[in-house]
Amino acid sequence: MHGEERLRTAGLRVTRPRLAVLEVLATGGHLDVDEITRQVRVRLDSVSTQAVYDVLGALSRAGLARRIEPAGSPARYEARTGDNHHHVVCRVCGAISDVDCATGLAPCLTASPANGYVIDEAEVTFWGLCPDCQQSAQD
């Protein structure tokens, strides 16, 4: 499904900034607002940073973008949504990669029902060293 259909299906009006942000997110990765804005400006004559924030908020609420905010890092956005995947963050350079949903008998992944909540999503962040930083540490 292309951008216009995705926006309409989500109940959003089709605008050039929304289409441009969707295109940028579709290229992959975990992009911060500054990088998204820079790439959107390549596609459009002009767009304000506030307009990009507004678009990202609308896309996130509609389920077309996902906001992640690892500790100590600015908010990042990605197009991969709806699958409850997790992330691994490099402690040295801040690189972020996707990790498919954690499975197994890890007790911290089974929420206690004691508080009366109905759990519908988990957000797990793994921390470590990316391959590049591991190599740099060995040099």
KESEDO-491532 format. One record per atom (N, C-alpha, C): x, y, z; residue in one letter; chain; atom name. Coordinates in nm, 2 decimals. Last residue first. Layout:
# residues N
{{X Y Z} 'A' 'A' 'CA'}
...
END
This chain:
# residues 139
{{4.09 -0.26 1.90} 'D' 'A' 'N'}
{{4.20 -0.20 1.83} 'D' 'A' 'CA'}
{{4.29 -0.13 1.93} 'D' 'A' 'C'}
{{3.87 -0.33 2.05} 'Q' 'A' 'N'}
{{3.97 -0.43 2.04} 'Q' 'A' 'CA'}
{{4.10 -0.37 1.97} 'Q' 'A' 'C'}
{{3.70 -0.12 2.02} 'A' 'A' 'N'}
{{3.75 -0.15 2.16} 'A' 'A' 'CA'}
{{3.87 -0.25 2.15} 'A' 'A' 'C'}
{{3.63 -0.14 1.76} 'S' 'A' 'N'}
{{3.71 -0.03 1.80} 'S' 'A' 'CA'}
{{3.77 -0.05 1.94} 'S' 'A' 'C'}
{{3.47 -0.37 1.77} 'Q' 'A' 'N'}
{{3.59 -0.37 1.69} 'Q' 'A' 'CA'}
{{3.69 -0.26 1.74} 'Q' 'A' 'C'}
{{3.26 -0.27 1.92} 'Q' 'A' 'N'}
{{3.33 -0.38 1.97} 'Q' 'A' 'CA'}
{{3.47 -0.39 1.90} 'Q' 'A' 'C'}
{{3.16 -0.07 1.75} 'C' 'A' 'N'}
{{3.23 -0.03 1.88} 'C' 'A' 'CA'}
{{3.30 -0.15 1.94} 'C' 'A' 'C'}
{{3.06 -0.24 1.54} 'D' 'A' 'N'}
{{3.17 -0.14 1.51} 'D' 'A' 'CA'}
{{3.24 -0.10 1.64} 'D' 'A' 'C'}
{{2.86 -0.40 1.67} 'P' 'A' 'N'}
{{2.98 -0.46 1.62} 'P' 'A' 'CA'}
{{3.10 -0.36 1.59} 'P' 'A' 'C'}
{{2.76 -0.23 1.98} 'C' 'A' 'N'}
{{2.74 -0.27 1.84} 'C' 'A' 'CA'}
{{2.87 -0.33 1.79} 'C' 'A' 'C'}
{{2.71 -0.33 2.31} 'L' 'A' 'N'}
{{2.80 -0.27 2.22} 'L' 'A' 'CA'}
{{2.77 -0.32 2.08} 'L' 'A' 'C'}
{{2.40 -0.27 2.49} 'G' 'A' 'N'}
{{2.53 -0.34 2.47} 'G' 'A' 'CA'}
{{2.62 -0.26 2.38} 'G' 'A' 'C'}
{{2.07 -0.32 2.60} 'W' 'A' 'N'}
{{2.18 -0.23 2.59} 'W' 'A' 'CA'}
{{2.31 -0.32 2.57} 'W' 'A' 'C'}
{{1.72 -0.34 2.50} 'F' 'A' 'N'}
{{1.85 -0.41 2.54} 'F' 'A' 'CA'}
{{1.96 -0.31 2.51} 'F' 'A' 'C'}
{{1.41 -0.25 2.60} 'T' 'A' 'N'}
{{1.53 -0.20 2.54} 'T' 'A' 'CA'}
{{1.65 -0.28 2.59} 'T' 'A' 'C'}
{{1.07 -0.32 2.55} 'V' 'A' 'N'}
{{1.20 -0.36 2.61} 'V' 'A' 'CA'}
{{1.31 -0.30 2.53} 'V' 'A' 'C'}
{{0.75 -0.28 2.60} 'E' 'A' 'N'}
{{0.86 -0.21 2.54} 'E' 'A' 'CA'}
{{0.99 -0.24 2.62} 'E' 'A' 'C'}
{{0.45 -0.45 2.52} 'A' 'A' 'N'}
{{0.57 -0.44 2.61} 'A' 'A' 'CA'}
{{0.68 -0.36 2.53} 'A' 'A' 'C'}
{{0.10 -0.44 2.53} 'E' 'A' 'N'}
{{0.22 -0.42 2.46} 'E' 'A' 'CA'}
{{0.33 -0.41 2.56} 'E' 'A' 'C'}
{{-0.13 -0.49 2.67} 'D' 'A' 'N'}
{{-0.14 -0.51 2.53} 'D' 'A' 'CA'}
{{-0.01 -0.49 2.45} 'D' 'A' 'C'}
{{-0.26 -0.58 2.98} 'I' 'A' 'N'}
{{-0.14 -0.55 2.91} 'I' 'A' 'CA'}
{{-0.16 -0.58 2.76} 'I' 'A' 'C'}
{{-0.48 -0.45 3.18} 'V' 'A' 'N'}
{{-0.48 -0.54 3.07} 'V' 'A' 'CA'}
{{-0.36 -0.50 2.98} 'V' 'A' 'C'}
{{-0.43 -0.41 3.53} 'Y' 'A' 'N'}
{{-0.41 -0.37 3.40} 'Y' 'A' 'CA'}
{{-0.44 -0.48 3.30} 'Y' 'A' 'C'}
{{-0.44 -0.49 3.80} 'G' 'A' 'N'}
{{-0.56 -0.48 3.73} 'G' 'A' 'CA'}
{{-0.55 -0.43 3.59} 'G' 'A' 'C'}
{{-0.21 -0.55 3.94} 'N' 'A' 'N'}
{{-0.25 -0.41 3.94} 'N' 'A' 'CA'}
{{-0.38 -0.39 3.86} 'N' 'A' 'C'}
{{-0.15 -0.82 3.90} 'A' 'A' 'N'}
{{-0.19 -0.77 4.03} 'A' 'A' 'CA'}
{{-0.25 -0.63 4.03} 'A' 'A' 'C'}
{{-0.05 -0.96 3.69} 'P' 'A' 'N'}
{{-0.19 -0.90 3.67} 'P' 'A' 'CA'}
{{-0.24 -0.83 3.80} 'P' 'A' 'C'}
{{0.28 -0.90 3.59} 'S' 'A' 'N'}
{{0.19 -0.95 3.69} 'S' 'A' 'CA'}
{{0.06 -0.88 3.68} 'S' 'A' 'C'}
{{0.41 -0.99 3.27} 'A' 'A' 'N'}
{{0.36 -0.89 3.36} 'A' 'A' 'CA'}
{{0.27 -0.95 3.46} 'A' 'A' 'C'}
{{0.69 -1.14 3.17} 'T' 'A' 'N'}
{{0.55 -1.18 3.21} 'T' 'A' 'CA'}
{{0.50 -1.08 3.31} 'T' 'A' 'C'}
{{0.95 -1.07 3.16} 'L' 'A' 'N'}
{{0.87 -1.05 3.04} 'L' 'A' 'CA'}
{{0.72 -1.08 3.06} 'L' 'A' 'C'}
{{1.08 -1.15 3.38} 'C' 'A' 'N'}
{{1.06 -1.00 3.37} 'C' 'A' 'CA'}
{{0.97 -0.97 3.24} 'C' 'A' 'C'}
{{1.13 -1.42 3.34} 'P' 'A' 'N'}
{{1.02 -1.37 3.43} 'P' 'A' 'CA'}
{{0.99 -1.23 3.42} 'P' 'A' 'C'}
{{1.16 -1.58 3.04} 'A' 'A' 'N'}
{{1.22 -1.47 3.12} 'A' 'A' 'CA'}
{{1.11 -1.41 3.21} 'A' 'A' 'C'}
{{1.12 -1.80 2.88} 'L' 'A' 'N'}
{{1.07 -1.80 3.02} 'L' 'A' 'CA'}
{{1.13 -1.70 3.10} 'L' 'A' 'C'}
{{1.03 -1.69 2.55} 'G' 'A' 'N'}
{{1.10 -1.78 2.65} 'G' 'A' 'CA'}
{{1.04 -1.76 2.78} 'G' 'A' 'C'}
{{1.11 -1.39 2.35} 'T' 'A' 'N'}
{{1.03 -1.51 2.39} 'T' 'A' 'CA'}
{{1.10 -1.59 2.49} 'T' 'A' 'C'}
{{1.09 -1.07 2.23} 'A' 'A' 'N'}
{{1.16 -1.16 2.32} 'A' 'A' 'CA'}
{{1.06 -1.27 2.35} 'A' 'A' 'C'}
{{1.05 -0.98 1.89} 'C' 'A' 'N'}
{{0.99 -1.00 2.02} 'C' 'A' 'CA'}
{{1.06 -1.10 2.10} 'C' 'A' 'C'}
{{1.36 -0.88 1.73} 'D' 'A' 'N'}
{{1.22 -0.94 1.73} 'D' 'A' 'CA'}
{{1.18 -0.97 1.87} 'D' 'A' 'C'}
{{1.50 -0.57 1.74} 'V' 'A' 'N'}
{{1.51 -0.71 1.80} 'V' 'A' 'CA'}
{{1.37 -0.76 1.80} 'V' 'A' 'C'}
{{1.67 -0.32 1.55} 'D' 'A' 'N'}
{{1.55 -0.39 1.59} 'D' 'A' 'CA'}
{{1.58 -0.53 1.65} 'D' 'A' 'C'}
{{1.92 -0.09 1.68} 'S' 'A' 'N'}
{{1.87 -0.20 1.59} 'S' 'A' 'CA'}
{{1.75 -0.26 1.64} 'S' 'A' 'C'}
{{2.10 0.21 1.70} 'I' 'A' 'N'}
{{1.98 0.13 1.74} 'I' 'A' 'CA'}
{{1.95 0.03 1.64} 'I' 'A' 'C'}
{{2.39 0.37 1.84} 'A' 'A' 'N'}
{{2.32 0.30 1.73} 'A' 'A' 'CA'}
{{2.21 0.22 1.78} 'A' 'A' 'C'}
{{2.54 0.49 2.04} 'G' 'A' 'N'}
{{2.40 0.52 2.03} 'G' 'A' 'CA'}
{{2.32 0.45 1.92} 'G' 'A' 'C'}
{{2.81 0.44 2.09} 'C' 'A' 'N'}
{{2.77 0.53 1.98} 'C' 'A' 'CA'}
{{2.62 0.56 1.96} 'C' 'A' 'C'}
{{2.80 0.30 2.34} 'V' 'A' 'N'}
{{2.90 0.39 2.31} 'V' 'A' 'CA'}
{{2.86 0.49 2.20} 'V' 'A' 'C'}
{{2.58 0.13 2.38} 'R' 'A' 'N'}
{{2.61 0.22 2.49} 'R' 'A' 'CA'}
{{2.72 0.32 2.45} 'R' 'A' 'C'}
{{2.34 0.07 2.13} 'C' 'A' 'N'}
{{2.49 0.06 2.17} 'C' 'A' 'CA'}
{{2.51 0.17 2.27} 'C' 'A' 'C'}
{{2.04 -0.10 2.19} 'V' 'A' 'N'}
{{2.11 0.03 2.18} 'V' 'A' 'CA'}
{{2.25 0.01 2.22} 'V' 'A' 'C'}
{{1.78 -0.28 2.05} 'V' 'A' 'N'}
{{1.90 -0.29 2.12} 'V' 'A' 'CA'}
{{1.98 -0.16 2.09} 'V' 'A' 'C'}
{{1.42 -0.32 2.09} 'H' 'A' 'N'}
{{1.54 -0.25 2.03} 'H' 'A' 'CA'}
{{1.66 -0.28 2.12} 'H' 'A' 'C'}
{{1.13 -0.51 1.97} 'H' 'A' 'N'}
{{1.21 -0.44 2.07} 'H' 'A' 'CA'}
{{1.33 -0.38 2.01} 'H' 'A' 'C'}
{{0.80 -0.53 1.84} 'H' 'A' 'N'}
{{0.94 -0.56 1.84} 'H' 'A' 'CA'}
{{1.01 -0.47 1.94} 'H' 'A' 'C'}
{{0.52 -0.53 1.80} 'N' 'A' 'N'}
{{0.57 -0.53 1.94} 'N' 'A' 'CA'}
{{0.72 -0.58 1.94} 'N' 'A' 'C'}
{{0.41 -0.48 1.56} 'D' 'A' 'N'}
{{0.45 -0.61 1.58} 'D' 'A' 'CA'}
{{0.52 -0.63 1.72} 'D' 'A' 'C'}
{{0.33 -0.21 1.50} 'G' 'A' 'N'}
{{0.23 -0.32 1.51} 'G' 'A' 'CA'}
{{0.28 -0.46 1.54} 'G' 'A' 'C'}
{{0.58 -0.08 1.27} 'T' 'A' 'N'}
{{0.48 -0.07 1.38} 'T' 'A' 'CA'}
{{0.40 -0.20 1.39} 'T' 'A' 'C'}
{{0.84 0.08 1.13} 'R' 'A' 'N'}
{{0.80 -0.06 1.17} 'R' 'A' 'CA'}
{{0.71 -0.05 1.29} 'R' 'A' 'C'}
{{0.92 0.33 1.09} 'A' 'A' 'N'}
{{0.80 0.29 1.02} 'A' 'A' 'CA'}
{{0.75 0.15 1.07} 'A' 'A' 'C'}
{{1.03 0.54 1.37} 'E' 'A' 'N'}
{{1.05 0.43 1.27} 'E' 'A' 'CA'}
{{0.92 0.40 1.21} 'E' 'A' 'C'}
{{1.21 0.79 1.55} 'Y' 'A' 'N'}
{{1.09 0.74 1.49} 'Y' 'A' 'CA'}
{{1.12 0.64 1.38} 'Y' 'A' 'C'}
{{1.33 0.90 1.87} 'R' 'A' 'N'}
{{1.35 0.85 1.74} 'R' 'A' 'CA'}
{{1.22 0.79 1.68} 'R' 'A' 'C'}
{{1.41 1.14 2.11} 'A' 'A' 'N'}
{{1.31 1.06 2.05} 'A' 'A' 'CA'}
{{1.35 1.02 1.91} 'A' 'A' 'C'}
{{1.76 1.14 2.22} 'P' 'A' 'N'}
{{1.63 1.21 2.18} 'P' 'A' 'CA'}
{{1.54 1.10 2.12} 'P' 'A' 'C'}
{{1.87 0.95 2.51} 'S' 'A' 'N'}
{{1.87 0.97 2.37} 'S' 'A' 'CA'}
{{1.75 1.05 2.33} 'S' 'A' 'C'}
{{1.85 0.87 2.77} 'G' 'A' 'N'}
{{1.96 0.95 2.73} 'G' 'A' 'CA'}
{{1.97 0.98 2.59} 'G' 'A' 'C'}
{{1.67 0.57 2.69} 'A' 'A' 'N'}
{{1.73 0.66 2.80} 'A' 'A' 'CA'}
{{1.85 0.74 2.75} 'A' 'A' 'C'}
{{1.50 0.58 2.38} 'P' 'A' 'N'}
{{1.59 0.52 2.47} 'P' 'A' 'CA'}
{{1.65 0.62 2.57} 'P' 'A' 'C'}
{{1.22 0.61 2.26} 'E' 'A' 'N'}
{{1.30 0.71 2.33} 'E' 'A' 'CA'}
{{1.39 0.64 2.43} 'E' 'A' 'C'}
{{1.02 0.59 1.96} 'I' 'A' 'N'}
{{1.10 0.52 2.07} 'I' 'A' 'CA'}
{{1.19 0.63 2.13} 'I' 'A' 'C'}
{{0.72 0.59 1.79} 'R' 'A' 'N'}
{{0.82 0.67 1.86} 'R' 'A' 'CA'}
{{0.89 0.59 1.96} 'R' 'A' 'C'}
{{0.62 0.48 1.47} 'R' 'A' 'N'}
{{0.64 0.44 1.61} 'R' 'A' 'CA'}
{{0.75 0.53 1.67} 'R' 'A' 'C'}
{{0.36 0.53 1.24} 'A' 'A' 'N'}
{{0.50 0.55 1.28} 'A' 'A' 'CA'}
{{0.50 0.51 1.43} 'A' 'A' 'C'}
{{0.10 0.46 1.21} 'L' 'A' 'N'}
{{0.18 0.46 1.09} 'L' 'A' 'CA'}
{{0.33 0.48 1.12} 'L' 'A' 'C'}
{{-0.08 0.50 1.42} 'G' 'A' 'N'}
{{-0.02 0.37 1.41} 'G' 'A' 'CA'}
{{0.06 0.35 1.28} 'G' 'A' 'C'}
{{-0.19 0.75 1.47} 'A' 'A' 'N'}
{{-0.26 0.66 1.37} 'A' 'A' 'CA'}
{{-0.20 0.53 1.35} 'A' 'A' 'C'}
{{0.00 0.85 1.64} 'R' 'A' 'N'}
{{-0.13 0.83 1.69} 'R' 'A' 'CA'}
{{-0.21 0.74 1.60} 'R' 'A' 'C'}
{{0.21 0.88 1.45} 'S' 'A' 'N'}
{{0.23 0.79 1.56} 'S' 'A' 'CA'}
{{0.09 0.75 1.62} 'S' 'A' 'C'}
{{0.11 1.07 1.27} 'L' 'A' 'N'}
{{0.14 0.94 1.22} 'L' 'A' 'CA'}
{{0.15 0.84 1.34} 'L' 'A' 'C'}
{{0.09 1.29 1.45} 'A' 'A' 'N'}
{{-0.03 1.24 1.38} 'A' 'A' 'CA'}
{{-0.01 1.10 1.33} 'A' 'A' 'C'}
{{0.36 1.33 1.52} 'G' 'A' 'N'}
{{0.26 1.30 1.62} 'G' 'A' 'CA'}
{{0.13 1.24 1.56} 'G' 'A' 'C'}
{{0.47 1.38 1.27} 'L' 'A' 'N'}
{{0.51 1.26 1.34} 'L' 'A' 'CA'}
{{0.41 1.22 1.45} 'L' 'A' 'C'}
{{0.34 1.63 1.21} 'V' 'A' 'N'}
{{0.32 1.51 1.13} 'V' 'A' 'CA'}
{{0.35 1.38 1.20} 'V' 'A' 'C'}
{{0.45 1.78 1.42} 'D' 'A' 'N'}
{{0.31 1.76 1.41} 'D' 'A' 'CA'}
{{0.27 1.64 1.33} 'D' 'A' 'C'}
{{0.73 1.77 1.35} 'Y' 'A' 'N'}
{{0.68 1.72 1.48} 'Y' 'A' 'CA'}
{{0.53 1.69 1.48} 'Y' 'A' 'C'}
{{0.71 1.91 1.10} 'V' 'A' 'N'}
{{0.75 1.77 1.11} 'V' 'A' 'CA'}
{{0.71 1.70 1.24} 'V' 'A' 'C'}
{{0.63 2.16 1.19} 'A' 'A' 'N'}
{{0.54 2.08 1.10} 'A' 'A' 'CA'}
{{0.58 1.94 1.10} 'A' 'A' 'C'}
{{0.86 2.23 1.34} 'Q' 'A' 'N'}
{{0.73 2.21 1.41} 'Q' 'A' 'CA'}
{{0.63 2.13 1.32} 'Q' 'A' 'C'}
{{1.04 2.27 1.13} 'T' 'A' 'N'}
{{1.06 2.16 1.22} 'T' 'A' 'CA'}
{{0.93 2.13 1.30} 'T' 'A' 'C'}
{{0.87 2.34 0.82} 'S' 'A' 'N'}
{{0.92 2.38 0.95} 'S' 'A' 'CA'}
{{0.95 2.25 1.03} 'S' 'A' 'C'}
{{0.97 2.32 0.48} 'V' 'A' 'N'}
{{0.88 2.27 0.59} 'V' 'A' 'CA'}
{{0.95 2.30 0.72} 'V' 'A' 'C'}
{{1.00 2.37 0.14} 'S' 'A' 'N'}
{{1.03 2.42 0.27} 'S' 'A' 'CA'}
{{0.92 2.35 0.37} 'S' 'A' 'C'}
{{1.00 2.19 -0.08} 'D' 'A' 'N'}
{{1.07 2.32 -0.09} 'D' 'A' 'CA'}
{{1.10 2.37 0.05} 'D' 'A' 'C'}
{{1.07 1.84 -0.02} 'L' 'A' 'N'}
{{0.98 1.96 -0.03} 'L' 'A' 'CA'}
{{1.06 2.09 -0.03} 'L' 'A' 'C'}
{{1.29 1.67 -0.01} 'R' 'A' 'N'}
{{1.17 1.64 -0.09} 'R' 'A' 'CA'}
{{1.08 1.76 -0.12} 'R' 'A' 'C'}
{{1.46 1.79 0.16} 'V' 'A' 'N'}
{{1.52 1.75 0.03} 'V' 'A' 'CA'}
{{1.40 1.73 -0.07} 'V' 'A' 'C'}
{{1.31 1.81 0.39} 'R' 'A' 'N'}
{{1.34 1.93 0.31} 'R' 'A' 'CA'}
{{1.40 1.91 0.18} 'R' 'A' 'C'}
{{1.32 1.55 0.47} 'V' 'A' 'N'}
{{1.19 1.60 0.42} 'V' 'A' 'CA'}
{{1.22 1.72 0.34} 'V' 'A' 'C'}
{{1.58 1.53 0.57} 'Q' 'A' 'N'}
{{1.54 1.45 0.45} 'Q' 'A' 'CA'}
{{1.41 1.50 0.39} 'Q' 'A' 'C'}
{{1.56 1.71 0.79} 'R' 'A' 'N'}
{{1.66 1.73 0.68} 'R' 'A' 'CA'}
{{1.62 1.66 0.56} 'R' 'A' 'C'}
{{1.36 1.59 0.94} 'T' 'A' 'N'}
{{1.34 1.72 0.88} 'T' 'A' 'CA'}
{{1.44 1.75 0.77} 'T' 'A' 'C'}
{{1.50 1.35 1.01} 'I' 'A' 'N'}
{{1.37 1.34 0.93} 'I' 'A' 'CA'}
{{1.35 1.48 0.87} 'I' 'A' 'C'}
{{1.70 1.46 1.16} 'E' 'A' 'N'}
{{1.74 1.39 1.04} 'E' 'A' 'CA'}
{{1.61 1.38 0.95} 'E' 'A' 'C'}
{{1.56 1.58 1.37} 'D' 'A' 'N'}
{{1.64 1.66 1.29} 'D' 'A' 'CA'}
{{1.68 1.59 1.16} 'D' 'A' 'C'}
{{1.42 1.36 1.49} 'V' 'A' 'N'}
{{1.35 1.47 1.42} 'V' 'A' 'CA'}
{{1.43 1.55 1.33} 'V' 'A' 'C'}
{{1.60 1.05 1.42} 'D' 'A' 'N'}
{{1.55 1.16 1.51} 'D' 'A' 'CA'}
{{1.49 1.27 1.42} 'D' 'A' 'C'}
{{1.52 0.72 1.31} 'L' 'A' 'N'}
{{1.56 0.86 1.28} 'L' 'A' 'CA'}
{{1.51 0.96 1.39} 'L' 'A' 'C'}
{{1.61 0.43 1.26} 'H' 'A' 'N'}
{{1.55 0.49 1.38} 'H' 'A' 'CA'}
{{1.60 0.64 1.37} 'H' 'A' 'C'}
{{1.54 0.25 0.95} 'G' 'A' 'N'}
{{1.62 0.31 1.05} 'G' 'A' 'CA'}
{{1.54 0.37 1.16} 'G' 'A' 'C'}
{{1.38 0.33 0.63} 'G' 'A' 'N'}
{{1.43 0.24 0.74} 'G' 'A' 'CA'}
{{1.51 0.32 0.84} 'G' 'A' 'C'}
{{1.25 0.45 0.44} 'T' 'A' 'N'}
{{1.38 0.42 0.40} 'T' 'A' 'CA'}
{{1.45 0.34 0.51} 'T' 'A' 'C'}
{{1.01 0.52 0.55} 'A' 'A' 'N'}
{{1.01 0.40 0.47} 'A' 'A' 'CA'}
{{1.15 0.36 0.43} 'A' 'A' 'C'}
{{1.05 0.78 0.65} 'L' 'A' 'N'}
{{1.05 0.67 0.74} 'L' 'A' 'CA'}
{{1.06 0.53 0.67} 'L' 'A' 'C'}
{{1.04 0.92 0.40} 'V' 'A' 'N'}
{{1.16 0.92 0.48} 'V' 'A' 'CA'}
{{1.16 0.80 0.58} 'V' 'A' 'C'}
{{0.77 0.87 0.34} 'E' 'A' 'N'}
{{0.87 0.83 0.25} 'E' 'A' 'CA'}
{{1.01 0.82 0.32} 'E' 'A' 'C'}
{{0.64 1.00 0.56} 'L' 'A' 'N'}
{{0.62 0.86 0.53} 'L' 'A' 'CA'}
{{0.73 0.80 0.44} 'L' 'A' 'C'}
{{0.72 1.26 0.50} 'V' 'A' 'N'}
{{0.76 1.20 0.62} 'V' 'A' 'CA'}
{{0.75 1.05 0.61} 'V' 'A' 'C'}
{{0.58 1.30 0.26} 'A' 'A' 'N'}
{{0.73 1.31 0.26} 'A' 'A' 'CA'}
{{0.78 1.24 0.39} 'A' 'A' 'C'}
{{0.31 1.28 0.34} 'L' 'A' 'N'}
{{0.37 1.19 0.24} 'L' 'A' 'CA'}
{{0.52 1.19 0.24} 'L' 'A' 'C'}
{{0.30 1.50 0.51} 'R' 'A' 'N'}
{{0.27 1.37 0.56} 'R' 'A' 'CA'}
{{0.33 1.26 0.47} 'R' 'A' 'C'}
{{0.35 1.72 0.33} 'P' 'A' 'N'}
{{0.44 1.69 0.44} 'P' 'A' 'CA'}
{{0.42 1.55 0.50} 'P' 'A' 'C'}
{{0.12 1.69 0.15} 'R' 'A' 'N'}
{{0.26 1.67 0.11} 'R' 'A' 'CA'}
{{0.36 1.64 0.22} 'R' 'A' 'C'}
{{-0.15 1.50 0.28} 'T' 'A' 'N'}
{{-0.08 1.62 0.26} 'T' 'A' 'CA'}
{{0.06 1.59 0.22} 'T' 'A' 'C'}
{{-0.45 1.35 0.33} 'V' 'A' 'N'}
{{-0.33 1.34 0.26} 'V' 'A' 'CA'}
{{-0.27 1.48 0.23} 'V' 'A' 'C'}
{{-0.59 1.30 0.66} 'R' 'A' 'N'}
{{-0.59 1.37 0.53} 'R' 'A' 'CA'}
{{-0.45 1.36 0.46} 'R' 'A' 'C'}
{{-0.65 0.98 0.80} 'L' 'A' 'N'}
{{-0.57 1.10 0.79} 'L' 'A' 'CA'}
{{-0.58 1.17 0.66} 'L' 'A' 'C'}
{{-0.74 0.72 0.83} 'G' 'A' 'N'}
{{-0.83 0.83 0.86} 'G' 'A' 'CA'}
{{-0.76 0.97 0.86} 'G' 'A' 'C'}
{{-0.59 0.52 0.75} 'A' 'A' 'N'}
{{-0.57 0.55 0.89} 'A' 'A' 'CA'}
{{-0.66 0.67 0.93} 'A' 'A' 'C'}
{{-0.65 0.52 0.48} 'T' 'A' 'N'}
{{-0.69 0.40 0.56} 'T' 'A' 'CA'}
{{-0.69 0.44 0.71} 'T' 'A' 'C'}
{{-0.51 0.75 0.41} 'R' 'A' 'N'}
{{-0.66 0.75 0.40} 'R' 'A' 'CA'}
{{-0.71 0.64 0.49} 'R' 'A' 'C'}
{{-0.24 0.67 0.45} 'L' 'A' 'N'}
{{-0.30 0.79 0.52} 'L' 'A' 'CA'}
{{-0.45 0.78 0.52} 'L' 'A' 'C'}
{{-0.23 0.46 0.27} 'R' 'A' 'N'}
{{-0.20 0.43 0.41} 'R' 'A' 'CA'}
{{-0.26 0.55 0.49} 'R' 'A' 'C'}
{{-0.27 0.58 0.02} 'E' 'A' 'N'}
{{-0.37 0.48 0.07} 'E' 'A' 'CA'}
{{-0.35 0.46 0.22} 'E' 'A' 'C'}
{{-0.04 0.75 0.01} 'E' 'A' 'N'}
{{-0.18 0.81 0.01} 'E' 'A' 'CA'}
{{-0.28 0.71 0.06} 'E' 'A' 'C'}
{{0.17 0.55 0.02} 'G' 'A' 'N'}
{{0.15 0.65 0.12} 'G' 'A' 'CA'}
{{0.01 0.71 0.13} 'G' 'A' 'C'}
{{0.06 0.22 -0.09} 'H' 'A' 'N'}
{{0.15 0.34 -0.09} 'H' 'A' 'CA'}
{{0.10 0.44 0.01} 'H' 'A' 'C'}
{{0.09 -0.12 0.00} 'M' 'A' 'N'}
{{0.00 0.00 0.00} 'M' 'A' 'CA'}
{{0.09 0.12 0.00} 'M' 'A' 'C'}
END
